[in-house]
Amino acid sequence: MGITTRTNGQFLVDFEPLPADDEVIGRMLVTKAFTGGLVGSSVAQMLSVGTPIEGSAGYVAVERVTGILDGRRGTFVLQHTATMRRGETNLVVTVVPDSGTDELCGLSGAVTIENLGSHHTYEFAYAIDRA
């Protein structure tokens, strides 16, 4: 990864349940609208599972983002992996290698998300290597 740039902002999120083939594993369509250093929108599909223990669950998702990142236009894909153990969350959100298009070709990085109840914030640490 080249020189790391950090940008941040907020996003609104909407969840729409999708039909699932399993009674334990849930499916959702997730859409987001971003403001701040990333201006744009995204669509994701998420698989999730809860457990009988309060605060324990897990999810995975693949999210396609379309927008402008600090003045550069294009799309890229984020991969989410999260586990929650009795209220303690471990969330990893990374850019899928070589998924950037247009002015975001060569994008790599990771996103940190904070859920503040009424809204979500993000910090995106990224680099763009034009190899």
N, C-alpha and C positions, 0 to 999 in steps of 0.2 A: 504494500500500500504506500502511496506517495505521501505528500504533505496532508495532514489531517486538518480538515475544516470542521468547525462546529456551528450548527445553526439550531434554532429552536422555534417553538410556536405552540399553537393549540389545534385541536381538531374536535369536530362533532362526529359522533358515531351512531349508526342505526343498525339494529339487528333484526333480521327476518328469519324465523324458523323455516327450515326446508324439510321435506319428507326424509325420513331416515329408515334404513333397512334393519336397524337394530334397536331394541328397546333401551339399551344402556348408553349407546353412543349417539349423541345429538349432532345435527348439522345445522349450520346457519349461513345465511348470506349476510355479509357485513359490508356496509358502505361508510365511507368517511369523507369529510370535507376539511381540508387543511388550510390554515392561515399561518403567517409568520415567514420564516426562511423558506419553507416549502408551501407553495400556493397551488392547490389542485384538489383532486379527488382520487378515491381508490375504491376498488371492489375486491372482496375476499371471500373465500369459502373456508369455513372453520368446522373442525370436528372437535367435539368436547365430551368429557365424561365427568360425572360427579360421583362421589362415594357416600356411603352412609355416615361418614364422619364429617361433621360441620367444618367447613373451610378447607376441605381436601378435594382436589379436582385436577384436571389437566386438559390442555387443548393444544392443537396444532392448526396452523392456517397458512395459506398462501395468498398474498395480497398484491394485486397489480396497481401501481400508482401512476397516475398521469398528471403532469403539472410542470411547474417551474421551480427549480431548486436553486436558490441564490442567483437568479437571472439566467439559468440554463434550462432550456425546454427539452422534455422527453418523457420517457416512461422507464420504469424499472419494477422489479419484483422483490417483495420482502417475504422472508420465511419466518414464521413465529413458532416457538416451542415454549410451552409454559407448564409448570407444575405448581400447585398450591398444596402445602402440607400444613393443615390446621391453622390456616390464615397466613402462613409465611410463603411469599410468592418468589419463584425463580422464573423469570421471563427473559428469553433471548430472542431478539428480532434482528436478523441480518439480511443484507442485500444478497440476493442470489447472484453468484459470479456470472459475469458477462450478460446480465439481463438488461442493462441500460441501453437505451436507444437514442438516436439523434445527438443532441449536445450532452447527453448523459452516458454515452458510450464509455466504458472503462470505469464506471462507478463501482465503488466498494464501500462497505461501512456497516454500522450498527445503529439501531434506534433504541433509545431508552424512553419508556412511556410511564407517566404517572397519572393514575386515576384519581381525580380530585372530587369525585361525586357528580357535580353538575357539569363538569367538563374534564377533558383530558389534555395534558401537555406532553410534548415530545422534545427530546434533544437528539439530534442526528449528527453523529461523528462520521465524516465521510472523506473519501479521496476520489479523484478522477485521474486515472492513469491512461494516457493516450499512447499506447504501445503499438 
